[in-house]
Each structure stands twice: as C-alpha cells, then as structure tokens.
Amino acid sequence: MTTAQRWRAVLVLGSLIALGPLSIDMYLPALPALTGDLDASASAVQLTLTGTLVGLALGQLLIGPLSDAYGRKRPLVAGIALHVVTSVLCALAPSITVLGALRVLQGVGVAAASVVAMAVVRDLFSGSAAAAVLSRLILVMGLAPVLAPSLGGAVLEVGSWRTVFLVLACFGLGLMAVAVFALRETLPPQRRVAAGLRPTLRGYRELLRDRTLVGMMLVAGLTMAAVFAYVSGSPFVLQQGFGLDERTFALVFGAGAVGLVAASQVNVVLLGRFAPERILTAALTAGAVAGLVLVVTALTGLGGIYGILLPLWVVLAVVALCGPNAAAVALSRHGERAGAAAALLGSAQFGVGAAVAPLTGLGTPGSAVPMALAIAGTLLTASVLVRLTLRPARATAA
C-alpha cells in the first residue's frame, strides 16, 4: 500500500471504530441528570453503560465469525443499521429498564464496526506493522472521546439526553454510507471459512487453545476495564465530588483523551526500536504504579482534584501503549480467522469492562475510592498476567 492508501484506510477504519467511543462517551455529561429524569439510582444509570459493553462483548462473538464466512462488508452494514434503529428507540425509552435493554442491542450494532475494523487491519497487516496501524487508528478514534463529551454537553444545552441518542442515530447513518461506498472488501471468497454453528464453535475452540492469545485477551480486557472504570466513575467523581459543571467536565475528560492520542503516536516511534511485547510489559508496570498512586490520593485527598487527575491521565496514556501492542501480538498468530480472533479480543475487552464499570458506583456518591480501587486492581493484575503469558511464549520460541 502507498502512504496515501494507508492513511485513507486508517481514516475509514478509525471512523468505524469511533462509533463505539461516541456511543459510550457522548451521553456521559447527562448521567447525573438522567438519574432524576428516569427516577433511577446512580448504579442503575451506570448499568446502561454496562449494557452497551455487554452488547459489544456478545455482538463481537457473533459478528466476528460471520465476517470470516461472509466477508467484512455485509455484517458491518447490518450492524450499523441495528445501531441506528436502537439509537432512535433509546431516545424514546420510558424507563431506565427499557433504556438498559436497548443499550445492549445498541452495543451489538456497535460491535460490528469494532470487530470488522480490527479484522480488516489483520487482513492487510501483521506484526509490528499491524501495531503501528492500530496506533494510527487510536489517533483517529481518539478524537471521539475528546469530542464526544463536549458534543454531548453542547447537545444538552439545546435538548435533553434523548436528543443525544438522536444525534448518534444520525452519525450511524453517515457511517453506513462510509461502509457502503468507502470500504472495499478485504476478504476474498477463497479465504473465507465455512459458515454455521459447528464450524464457528470449532474455530473458537482452536483459538482458545492458544495460550498467548488467551493471555492477551485477558490483558487487553483488564486494561480496558481500567478505562471503563474511569469512564463510568469520573462523571460522578468530578461533577458530584469536585463540583465541576457539565462543560468543565467535558473539557477535563477531553484533556485525558488528548494524552491518550499523543501516547498512541509515541507507540509508533517506540515500535521502531522495541518489540510490541516489551512495550506492553513496561507500560503495564507504569500503569500499575499510577493506579497505586491514585488509590493513595483518593483515600487521603492529597492534591485535591489534581491528585486524582494526574494519575488518571497517566493510566490513559498507558492504555494507548497497551491496546495496539496486545492486539498485534494476539492477531498476528491467526490470520486465517482474523474475525473470530478479533471478536475474542474485543469481547474480552468489553466483557471485563462491563463487569468492572458498575463497581465504581458503590460507596459514597462522588467518592473517588471505588474508581481508584477498580483501576489499580485491574492494572496490577494485568501487569502480572502479561509476564506469565509472554515468558512461556519466549521459551517456546527459543
């Protein structure tokens, strides 16, 4: 591929992957207000976020094998169509229960964009090249969490949280046009696998026998869980605990995303000197240390809001280094089932995130302690697990 073709692919795939962060982050400024509108608790409102993550996890397991059997474009277009329909229905939801159920279906639709984009990367690249392209994708998709809360705050100034979902439906329609007209099919018929339940289960069974793939799935899931602990907990910590208004919260949230994007581009430079495995191990060590610092500042109040934000921003930068490298290590071993392998990876990321996100709503409203403990616990576990996973792999290679 020429440089121009590579950047065109990055822009198209990045716009598809951005659907997930937008669907998750755009209504974050409205979470505290939504508790009153639907007469729901903070934990119940956070479960609407969990619903999206559950849908993303389950949807990828379904759509990944379909993309290996029928090509990348058809499952992608069907998934985005589902996202558009459920976004409109979310805007009409009469209760928190209905909204939570619809968010699960919305997550299934988002899953198509996520898993197909990852599979296309594996169709076209492998190894360090794939890690570099994934880092470039973070540059593009990183604009989504930067803009989403600000866009959500702007929408809330002229409408309600229901209007946010209508805007998401419009964005989905735009992405459908991108999927139809700007994305070429990257999986020719001769490379496709058999369709059906039995071949799908057999393929997953073969993939799950790969110790390195399973280890990278768990590492990626724990790392993403730290992000979702931040995403679900920060609106309450920063708005209720520290008194930030919706606009200021959006700016602070965006500042963290800017750091994530910058770190993702540093990863491209690092890949010119170090293997993805080495970068991943070092980044998780730094993340575990930042998580422990966050726990101390949350418990003691040391540094006030800056004592919370600074270690959080370090955590986000670490995630930018971990995600592309963990994915590259996992997917490089399974080019023949890139869709299913990407589905397992994505399912682990959003499944673990869905389990951790509600924990940040426990304890005193506005307290940073539950969020800090969740972030520190996930990153400490991931830093241990990556060493247990990669050490046997190196020994096998030797």
C-alpha positions as a Markdown table, in Angstrom:
| # | Residue | x | y | z |
|---|---|---|---|---|
| 1 | Met | 0.0 | 0.0 | 0.0 |
| 2 | Thr | 1.2 | 3.5 | -0.7 |
| 3 | Thr | 1.3 | 6.1 | 2.1 |
| 4 | Ala | -1.8 | 7.8 | 0.8 |
| 5 | Gln | -3.7 | 4.5 | 0.6 |
| 6 | Arg | -2.6 | 3.6 | 4.1 |
| 7 | Trp | -3.8 | 6.9 | 5.6 |
| 8 | Arg | -7.1 | 6.5 | 3.7 |
| 9 | Ala | -7.6 | 3.1 | 5.2 |
| 10 | Val | -6.7 | 4.5 | 8.7 |
| 11 | Leu | -9.3 | 7.3 | 8.3 |
| 12 | Val | -12.1 | 4.9 | 7.2 |
| 13 | Leu | -11.4 | 2.3 | 9.8 |
| 14 | Gly | -10.9 | 4.9 | 12.5 |
| 15 | Ser | -14.3 | 6.4 | 11.7 |
| 16 | Leu | -15.8 | 3.0 | 12.1 |
| 17 | Ile | -14.1 | 2.3 | 15.4 |
| 18 | Ala | -15.1 | 5.8 | 16.7 |
| 19 | Leu | -18.7 | 4.6 | 16.8 |
| 20 | Gly | -18.0 | 2.7 | 20.0 |
| 21 | Pro | -16.4 | 5.6 | 22.0 |
| 22 | Leu | -19.1 | 8.0 | 20.7 |
| 23 | Ser | -21.9 | 5.7 | 21.8 |
| 24 | Ile | -20.3 | 5.2 | 25.2 |
| 25 | Asp | -19.0 | 8.7 | 25.9 |
| 26 | Met | -21.4 | 11.2 | 24.3 |
| 27 | Tyr | -24.1 | 10.9 | 27.0 |
| 28 | Leu | -21.6 | 10.9 | 29.9 |
| 29 | Pro | -22.3 | 14.5 | 30.9 |
| 30 | Ala | -26.0 | 13.6 | 31.2 |
| 31 | Leu | -25.6 | 10.7 | 33.6 |
| 32 | Pro | -26.2 | 12.7 | 36.8 |
| 33 | Ala | -29.3 | 14.4 | 35.3 |
| 34 | Leu | -30.6 | 11.2 | 33.9 |
| 35 | Thr | -30.9 | 9.8 | 37.5 |
| 36 | Gly | -33.6 | 12.4 | 38.2 |
| 37 | Asp | -35.4 | 12.2 | 34.8 |
| 38 | Leu | -35.9 | 8.5 | 35.0 |
| 39 | Asp | -36.1 | 8.3 | 38.8 |
| 40 | Ala | -33.1 | 5.9 | 39.0 |
| 41 | Ser | -30.1 | 5.4 | 41.2 |
| 42 | Ala | -26.5 | 6.2 | 40.1 |
| 43 | Ser | -25.8 | 2.5 | 40.0 |
| 44 | Ala | -28.9 | 1.8 | 37.8 |
| 45 | Val | -27.8 | 4.6 | 35.4 |
| 46 | Gln | -24.3 | 3.2 | 35.2 |
| 47 | Leu | -25.9 | -0.1 | 34.2 |
| 48 | Thr | -27.0 | 1.5 | 31.0 |
| 49 | Leu | -23.3 | 1.9 | 30.2 |
| 50 | Thr | -22.7 | -1.7 | 31.3 |
| 51 | Gly | -25.5 | -2.7 | 28.9 |
| 52 | Thr | -23.6 | -1.2 | 26.0 |
| 53 | Leu | -20.4 | -3.0 | 27.0 |
| 54 | Val | -22.3 | -6.4 | 27.3 |
| 55 | Gly | -23.8 | -5.8 | 23.8 |
| 56 | Leu | -20.3 | -5.1 | 22.5 |
| 57 | Ala | -18.9 | -8.2 | 24.0 |
| 58 | Leu | -21.6 | -10.6 | 22.9 |
| 59 | Gly | -22.0 | -8.9 | 19.5 |
| 60 | Gln | -18.4 | -9.4 | 18.6 |
| 61 | Leu | -18.6 | -13.1 | 19.3 |
| 62 | Leu | -21.5 | -13.3 | 16.8 |
| 63 | Ile | -20.3 | -10.9 | 14.1 |
| 64 | Gly | -16.6 | -12.0 | 14.1 |
| 65 | Pro | -17.2 | -15.5 | 12.7 |
| 66 | Leu | -19.9 | -14.1 | 10.3 |
| 67 | Ser | -17.3 | -11.7 | 8.9 |
| 68 | Asp | -14.9 | -14.7 | 8.3 |
| 69 | Ala | -17.6 | -16.6 | 6.5 |
| 70 | Tyr | -19.5 | -13.9 | 4.5 |
| 71 | Gly | -16.8 | -11.1 | 4.1 |
| 72 | Arg | -16.4 | -7.9 | 6.0 |
| 73 | Lys | -18.9 | -5.5 | 4.5 |
| 74 | Arg | -22.3 | -7.3 | 4.8 |
| 75 | Pro | -22.1 | -7.9 | 8.6 |
| 76 | Leu | -20.7 | -4.4 | 9.0 |
| 77 | Val | -23.7 | -2.7 | 7.2 |
| 78 | Ala | -26.2 | -4.9 | 9.1 |
| 79 | Gly | -24.6 | -4.0 | 12.5 |
| 80 | Ile | -24.6 | -0.2 | 11.8 |
| 81 | Ala | -28.3 | -0.4 | 10.7 |
| 82 | Leu | -29.1 | -2.1 | 14.1 |
| 83 | His | -27.2 | 0.7 | 15.9 |
| 84 | Val | -29.3 | 3.4 | 14.1 |
| 85 | Val | -32.6 | 1.8 | 14.9 |
| 86 | Thr | -31.8 | 1.2 | 18.6 |
| 87 | Ser | -30.4 | 4.7 | 19.0 |
| 88 | Val | -33.8 | 6.1 | 17.9 |
| 89 | Leu | -35.6 | 3.8 | 20.3 |
| 90 | Cys | -33.3 | 4.8 | 23.1 |
| 91 | Ala | -34.4 | 8.4 | 22.6 |
| 92 | Leu | -38.0 | 7.2 | 23.2 |
| 93 | Ala | -37.2 | 5.0 | 26.2 |
| 94 | Pro | -39.8 | 5.5 | 29.0 |
| 95 | Ser | -37.8 | 3.9 | 31.9 |
| 96 | Ile | -34.3 | 3.0 | 33.0 |
| 97 | Thr | -35.0 | -0.7 | 32.4 |
| 98 | Val | -36.1 | -0.2 | 28.8 |
| 99 | Leu | -33.1 | 2.1 | 28.2 |
| 100 | Gly | -30.7 | -0.5 | 29.6 |
| 101 | Ala | -32.1 | -3.3 | 27.4 |
| 102 | Leu | -31.9 | -1.1 | 24.3 |
| 103 | Arg | -28.3 | -0.1 | 25.1 |
| 104 | Val | -27.5 | -3.9 | 25.0 |
| 105 | Leu | -28.8 | -4.0 | 21.4 |
| 106 | Gln | -27.1 | -0.8 | 20.5 |
| 107 | Gly | -23.8 | -2.3 | 21.7 |
| 108 | Val | -24.4 | -5.3 | 19.4 |
| 109 | Gly | -24.7 | -2.9 | 16.5 |
| 110 | Val | -21.5 | -1.1 | 17.6 |
| 111 | Ala | -19.7 | -4.4 | 17.8 |
| 112 | Ala | -19.9 | -4.8 | 14.0 |
| 113 | Ala | -17.9 | -1.7 | 13.4 |
| 114 | Ser | -15.3 | -2.6 | 16.0 |
| 115 | Val | -14.7 | -6.2 | 15.0 |
| 116 | Val | -14.7 | -5.6 | 11.3 |
| 117 | Ala | -12.3 | -2.8 | 11.5 |
| 118 | Met | -9.9 | -4.9 | 13.6 |
| 119 | Ala | -10.2 | -7.8 | 11.1 |
| 120 | Val | -9.5 | -5.6 | 8.1 |
| 121 | Val | -6.3 | -4.4 | 9.8 |
| 122 | Arg | -5.3 | -8.1 | 10.2 |
| 123 | Asp | -6.3 | -8.8 | 6.5 |
| 124 | Leu | -3.9 | -6.1 | 5.4 |
| 125 | Phe | -1.0 | -6.0 | 8.0 |
| 126 | Ser | 0.7 | -8.2 | 10.6 |
| 127 | Gly | 3.2 | -7.9 | 13.5 |
| 128 | Ser | 4.8 | -4.5 | 14.2 |
| 129 | Ala | 3.1 | -3.1 | 11.0 |
| 130 | Ala | -0.3 | -4.0 | 12.5 |
| 131 | Ala | 0.7 | -2.5 | 15.8 |
| 132 | Ala | 1.7 | 0.7 | 14.1 |
| 133 | Val | -1.5 | 0.9 | 12.1 |
| 134 | Leu | -3.6 | 0.3 | 15.2 |
| 135 | Ser | -1.7 | 3.1 | 16.9 |
| 136 | Arg | -2.7 | 5.4 | 14.0 |
| 137 | Leu | -6.2 | 4.2 | 14.4 |
| 138 | Ile | -6.1 | 5.4 | 18.0 |
| 139 | Leu | -5.1 | 8.8 | 16.7 |
| 140 | Val | -8.3 | 8.9 | 14.7 |
| 141 | Met | -10.6 | 7.2 | 17.2 |
| 142 | Gly | -9.1 | 9.3 | 20.0 |
| 143 | Leu | -10.9 | 12.3 | 18.6 |
| 144 | Ala | -14.1 | 10.6 | 19.6 |
| 145 | Pro | -13.6 | 10.6 | 23.3 |
| 146 | Val | -12.2 | 14.1 | 23.0 |
| 147 | Leu | -15.2 | 15.4 | 21.1 |
| 148 | Ala | -18.0 | 13.2 | 22.5 |
| 149 | Pro | -18.5 | 14.7 | 26.0 |
| 150 | Ser | -18.1 | 18.2 | 24.6 |
| 151 | Leu | -20.6 | 17.4 | 21.8 |
| 152 | Gly | -22.9 | 15.8 | 24.4 |
| 153 | Gly | -22.6 | 18.9 | 26.5 |
| 154 | Ala | -23.5 | 21.1 | 23.6 |
| 155 | Val | -26.5 | 18.9 | 22.7 |
| 156 | Leu | -27.7 | 19.1 | 26.3 |
| 157 | Glu | -27.7 | 22.9 | 26.1 |
| 158 | Val | -30.4 | 22.7 | 23.4 |
| 159 | Gly | -32.0 | 19.4 | 24.2 |
| 160 | Ser | -32.0 | 16.5 | 26.7 |
| 161 | Trp | -30.3 | 13.2 | 26.9 |
| 162 | Arg | -32.9 | 11.9 | 24.4 |
| 163 | Thr | -31.5 | 14.3 | 21.8 |
| 164 | Val | -28.1 | 12.8 | 22.3 |
| 165 | Phe | -29.3 | 9.4 | 21.0 |
| 166 | Leu | -30.9 | 11.0 | 18.0 |
| 167 | Val | -27.5 | 12.6 | 17.2 |
| 168 | Leu | -26.0 | 9.1 | 17.5 |
| 169 | Ala | -28.5 | 7.8 | 15.0 |
| 170 | Cys | -27.6 | 10.4 | 12.5 |
| 171 | Phe | -23.9 | 9.6 | 13.0 |
| 172 | Gly | -24.7 | 6.0 | 12.4 |
| 173 | Leu | -26.4 | 6.8 | 9.1 |
| 174 | Gly | -23.2 | 8.6 | 8.0 |
| 175 | Leu | -21.1 | 5.6 | 8.9 |
| 176 | Met | -23.4 | 3.4 | 6.9 |
| 177 | Ala | -22.6 | 5.4 | 3.8 |
| 178 | Val | -18.9 | 5.1 | 4.6 |
| 179 | Ala | -19.2 | 1.4 | 4.9 |
| 180 | Val | -21.0 | 1.0 | 1.6 |
| 181 | Phe | -19.0 | 3.4 | -0.6 |
| 182 | Ala | -15.5 | 3.9 | 1.0 |
| 183 | Leu | -14.6 | 0.4 | 2.3 |
| 184 | Arg | -13.6 | -2.2 | -0.1 |
| 185 | Glu | -13.9 | -5.9 | 0.7 |
| 186 | Thr | -10.6 | -7.3 | 2.1 |
| 187 | Leu | -11.6 | -10.9 | 2.5 |
| 188 | Pro | -11.9 | -12.6 | -0.9 |
| 189 | Pro | -14.2 | -15.7 | -1.2 |
| 190 | Gln | -11.3 | -18.2 | -1.4 |
| 191 | Arg | -10.1 | -17.1 | 2.0 |
| 192 | Arg | -13.4 | -17.4 | 3.8 |
| 193 | Val | -14.3 | -20.2 | 6.2 |
| 194 | Ala | -17.4 | -22.3 | 6.4 |
| 195 | Ala | -20.5 | -20.8 | 8.0 |
| 196 | Gly | -22.6 | -22.4 | 10.6 |
| 197 | Leu | -22.7 | -23.1 | 14.3 |
| 198 | Arg | -20.4 | -26.1 | 14.3 |
| 199 | Pro | -17.5 | -24.5 | 12.3 |
| 200 | Thr | -17.8 | -21.4 | 14.4 |
| 201 | Leu | -17.5 | -23.3 | 17.7 |
| 202 | Arg | -14.7 | -25.4 | 16.3 |
| 203 | Gly | -12.9 | -22.3 | 15.3 |
| 204 | Tyr | -13.3 | -20.7 | 18.7 |
| 205 | Arg | -12.1 | -23.9 | 20.4 |
| 206 | Glu | -8.9 | -23.9 | 18.3 |
| 207 | Leu | -8.3 | -20.2 | 19.1 |
| 208 | Leu | -8.8 | -20.7 | 22.8 |
| 209 | Arg | -6.1 | -23.4 | 22.8 |
| 210 | Asp | -3.5 | -20.7 | 22.1 |
| 211 | Arg | -2.1 | -19.7 | 25.5 |
| 212 | Thr | -0.7 | -16.4 | 24.1 |
| 213 | Leu | -4.0 | -15.4 | 22.6 |
| 214 | Val | -5.9 | -16.1 | 25.8 |
| 215 | Gly | -3.3 | -14.2 | 27.8 |
| 216 | Met | -3.5 | -11.2 | 25.6 |
| 217 | Met | -7.3 | -11.3 | 25.7 |
| 218 | Leu | -7.2 | -11.1 | 29.5 |
| 219 | Val | -4.5 | -8.4 | 29.5 |
| 220 | Ala | -6.5 | -6.3 | 27.0 |
| 221 | Gly | -9.7 | -6.9 | 28.9 |
| 222 | Leu | -8.2 | -5.8 | 32.2 |
| 223 | Thr | -6.6 | -2.8 | 30.6 |
| 224 | Met | -9.9 | -1.8 | 29.0 |
| 225 | Ala | -11.7 | -2.3 | 32.3 |
| 226 | Ala | -9.4 | 0.3 | 33.9 |
| 227 | Val | -10.6 | 2.7 | 31.1 |
| 228 | Phe | -14.3 | 1.9 | 31.7 |
| 229 | Ala | -13.9 | 2.3 | 35.5 |
| 230 | Tyr | -12.7 | 5.8 | 34.7 |
| 231 | Val | -15.4 | 6.4 | 32.1 |
| 232 | Ser | -18.3 | 5.3 | 34.4 |
| 233 | Gly | -16.9 | 6.7 | 37.6 |
| 234 | Ser | -15.4 | 10.1 | 36.5 |
| 235 | Pro | -18.8 | 11.9 | 35.8 |
| 236 | Phe | -19.8 | 11.3 | 39.4 |
| 237 | Val | -16.4 | 11.9 | 41.0 |
| 238 | Leu | -15.7 | 15.1 | 39.1 |
| 239 | Gln | -19.2 | 16.5 | 39.0 |
| 240 | Gln | -20.6 | 15.4 | 42.3 |
| 241 | Gly | -17.4 | 15.0 | 44.2 |
| 242 | Phe | -15.5 | 18.1 | 43.0 |
| 243 | Gly | -18.4 | 20.2 | 41.7 |
| 244 | Leu | -17.4 | 20.6 | 38.0 |
| 245 | Asp | -20.2 | 21.6 | 35.7 |
| 246 | Glu | -21.0 | 19.7 | 32.6 |
| 247 | Arg | -18.9 | 21.9 | 30.3 |
| 248 | Thr | -15.9 | 21.8 | 32.5 |
| 249 | Phe | -16.2 | 18.1 | 33.0 |
| 250 | Ala | -16.2 | 17.7 | 29.2 |
| 251 | Leu | -13.0 | 19.7 | 28.9 |
| 252 | Val | -11.3 | 17.7 | 31.6 |
| 253 | Phe | -12.4 | 14.5 | 30.0 |
| 254 | Gly | -11.1 | 15.6 | 26.7 |
| 255 | Ala | -7.7 | 16.6 | 28.1 |
| 256 | Gly | -7.2 | 13.0 | 29.2 |
| 257 | Ala | -8.2 | 11.7 | 25.7 |
| 258 | Val | -5.6 | 14.1 | 24.2 |
| 259 | Gly | -3.0 | 12.4 | 26.3 |
| 260 | Leu | -4.2 | 9.0 | 25.1 |
| 261 | Val | -3.9 | 10.1 | 21.5 |
| 262 | Ala | -0.4 | 11.5 | 22.0 |
| 263 | Ala | 0.8 | 8.4 | 23.7 |
| 264 | Ser | -0.6 | 6.2 | 20.8 |
| 265 | Gln | 1.7 | 8.1 | 18.4 |
| 266 | Val | 4.7 | 7.7 | 20.7 |
| 267 | Asn | 4.0 | 4.0 | 20.4 |
| 268 | Val | 4.6 | 4.2 | 16.7 |
| 269 | Val | 8.1 | 5.6 | 17.4 |
| 270 | Leu | 8.8 | 3.0 | 20.1 |
| 271 | Leu | 7.9 | 0.2 | 17.7 |
| 272 | Gly | 10.8 | 1.2 | 15.5 |
| 273 | Arg | 13.2 | 0.2 | 18.4 |
| 274 | Phe | 11.3 | -2.3 | 20.6 |
| 275 | Ala | 9.1 | -5.3 | 20.1 |
| 276 | Pro | 5.4 | -5.0 | 21.0 |
| 277 | Glu | 5.8 | -7.4 | 23.9 |
| 278 | Arg | 8.5 | -5.3 | 25.5 |
| 279 | Ile | 6.5 | -2.1 | 25.2 |
| 280 | Leu | 3.4 | -3.8 | 26.6 |
| 281 | Thr | 5.2 | -5.1 | 29.7 |
| 282 | Ala | 6.8 | -1.8 | 30.5 |
| 283 | Ala | 3.6 | 0.1 | 30.0 |
| 284 | Leu | 1.6 | -2.1 | 32.3 |
| 285 | Thr | 4.3 | -1.7 | 35.0 |
| 286 | Ala | 3.9 | 2.1 | 34.8 |
| 287 | Gly | 0.1 | 1.8 | 34.8 |
| 288 | Ala | 0.2 | -0.4 | 38.0 |
| 289 | Val | 2.3 | 2.3 | 39.7 |
| 290 | Ala | -0.1 | 5.1 | 38.6 |
| 291 | Gly | -3.0 | 3.0 | 39.9 |
| 292 | Leu | -1.5 | 2.7 | 43.3 |
| 293 | Val | -0.8 | 6.4 | 43.4 |
| 294 | Leu | -4.4 | 7.0 | 42.5 |
| 295 | Val | -5.6 | 4.9 | 45.4 |
| 296 | Val | -3.4 | 6.8 | 47.9 |
| 297 | Thr | -4.7 | 10.2 | 46.7 |
| 298 | Ala | -8.3 | 9.0 | 46.7 |
| 299 | Leu | -8.0 | 7.8 | 50.3 |
| 300 | Thr | -6.1 | 10.7 | 51.6 |
| 301 | Gly | -7.4 | 13.6 | 49.5 |
| 302 | Leu | -3.8 | 14.5 | 48.8 |
| 303 | Gly | -3.5 | 17.0 | 45.9 |
| 304 | Gly | -7.3 | 17.6 | 45.6 |
| 305 | Ile | -8.6 | 17.2 | 42.1 |
| 306 | Tyr | -5.1 | 17.3 | 40.6 |
| 307 | Gly | -4.2 | 14.3 | 42.8 |
| 308 | Ile | -6.9 | 12.4 | 41.1 |
| 309 | Leu | -6.5 | 13.7 | 37.5 |
| 310 | Leu | -2.7 | 13.3 | 37.1 |
| 311 | Pro | -2.5 | 9.6 | 37.8 |
| 312 | Leu | -5.7 | 9.1 | 35.8 |
| 313 | Trp | -4.1 | 10.8 | 32.8 |
| 314 | Val | -1.0 | 8.5 | 33.2 |
| 315 | Val | -3.4 | 5.5 | 33.2 |
| 316 | Leu | -5.0 | 6.7 | 29.9 |
| 317 | Ala | -1.5 | 7.1 | 28.3 |
| 318 | Val | -0.6 | 3.6 | 29.4 |
| 319 | Val | -3.7 | 2.2 | 27.8 |
| 320 | Ala | -2.7 | 3.8 | 24.5 |
| 321 | Leu | 0.5 | 1.8 | 24.6 |
| 322 | Cys | -1.1 | -1.4 | 25.7 |
| 323 | Gly | -4.1 | -1.8 | 23.4 |
| 324 | Pro | -2.3 | -1.8 | 20.0 |
| 325 | Asn | 0.5 | -4.0 | 21.2 |
| 326 | Ala | -1.7 | -6.6 | 22.9 |
| 327 | Ala | -3.9 | -6.7 | 19.8 |
| 328 | Ala | -0.9 | -7.1 | 17.4 |
| 329 | Val | 0.6 | -9.9 | 19.5 |
| 330 | Ala | -2.8 | -11.7 | 19.6 |
| 331 | Leu | -3.9 | -11.3 | 16.0 |
| 332 | Ser | -0.5 | -11.9 | 14.3 |
| 333 | Arg | -0.9 | -15.6 | 15.1 |
| 334 | His | -4.3 | -16.1 | 13.5 |
| 335 | Gly | -4.6 | -14.5 | 10.1 |
| 336 | Glu | -6.9 | -17.3 | 8.8 |
| 337 | Arg | -9.5 | -16.5 | 11.5 |
| 338 | Ala | -8.9 | -12.8 | 11.9 |
| 339 | Gly | -12.6 | -12.0 | 12.5 |
| 340 | Ala | -13.0 | -14.6 | 15.2 |
| 341 | Ala | -9.7 | -13.8 | 16.9 |
| 342 | Ala | -10.6 | -10.0 | 16.8 |
| 343 | Ala | -14.0 | -11.0 | 18.3 |
| 344 | Leu | -12.5 | -12.8 | 21.2 |
| 345 | Leu | -10.1 | -10.0 | 21.9 |
| 346 | Gly | -12.9 | -7.3 | 21.7 |
| 347 | Ser | -15.3 | -9.5 | 23.7 |
| 348 | Ala | -12.8 | -9.8 | 26.5 |
| 349 | Gln | -12.2 | -6.1 | 26.5 |
| 350 | Phe | -15.8 | -5.1 | 26.8 |
| 351 | Gly | -16.9 | -8.1 | 28.8 |
| 352 | Val | -14.4 | -7.4 | 31.6 |
| 353 | Gly | -15.2 | -3.7 | 31.3 |
| 354 | Ala | -18.9 | -4.4 | 31.7 |
| 355 | Ala | -18.1 | -6.3 | 34.9 |
| 356 | Val | -16.0 | -3.6 | 36.4 |
| 357 | Ala | -17.9 | -0.5 | 35.5 |
| 358 | Pro | -20.8 | -0.8 | 38.0 |
| 359 | Leu | -18.3 | -1.2 | 40.9 |
| 360 | Thr | -17.4 | 2.5 | 40.6 |
| 361 | Gly | -21.0 | 3.4 | 41.7 |
| 362 | Leu | -20.6 | 1.7 | 45.1 |
| 363 | Gly | -19.8 | 3.6 | 48.3 |
| 364 | Thr | -20.4 | 7.3 | 49.0 |
| 365 | Pro | -21.8 | 9.3 | 46.0 |
| 366 | Gly | -19.0 | 11.3 | 44.4 |
| 367 | Ser | -16.2 | 9.3 | 46.2 |
| 368 | Ala | -13.1 | 8.5 | 44.1 |
| 369 | Val | -12.1 | 5.5 | 46.1 |
| 370 | Pro | -14.2 | 2.8 | 44.3 |
| 371 | Met | -13.0 | 4.1 | 40.9 |
| 372 | Ala | -9.4 | 4.1 | 42.1 |
| 373 | Leu | -9.5 | 0.6 | 43.6 |
| 374 | Ala | -11.0 | -0.7 | 40.3 |
| 375 | Ile | -8.3 | 0.9 | 38.2 |
| 376 | Ala | -5.4 | -0.2 | 40.4 |
| 377 | Gly | -6.7 | -3.7 | 40.8 |
| 378 | Thr | -7.1 | -4.3 | 37.0 |
| 379 | Leu | -3.7 | -2.8 | 36.1 |
| 380 | Leu | -1.9 | -4.7 | 38.8 |
| 381 | Thr | -3.5 | -8.0 | 37.7 |
| 382 | Ala | -2.7 | -7.2 | 34.0 |
| 383 | Ser | 1.0 | -6.4 | 34.8 |
| 384 | Val | 1.4 | -9.8 | 36.5 |
| 385 | Leu | -0.5 | -11.7 | 33.8 |
| 386 | Val | 1.5 | -10.3 | 30.9 |
| 387 | Arg | 4.7 | -11.6 | 32.4 |
| 388 | Leu | 3.1 | -15.1 | 33.0 |
| 389 | Thr | 1.9 | -15.1 | 29.4 |
| 390 | Leu | 4.8 | -13.8 | 27.4 |
| 391 | Arg | 7.6 | -15.7 | 29.3 |
| 392 | Pro | 6.4 | -19.2 | 28.3 |
| 393 | Ala | 5.9 | -17.9 | 24.7 |
| 394 | Arg | 9.5 | -16.7 | 24.6 |
| 395 | Ala | 10.7 | -20.0 | 26.0 |
| 396 | Thr | 8.7 | -21.9 | 23.3 |
| 397 | Ala | 10.1 | -19.7 | 20.6 |
| 398 | Ala | 13.6 | -20.3 | 21.8 |
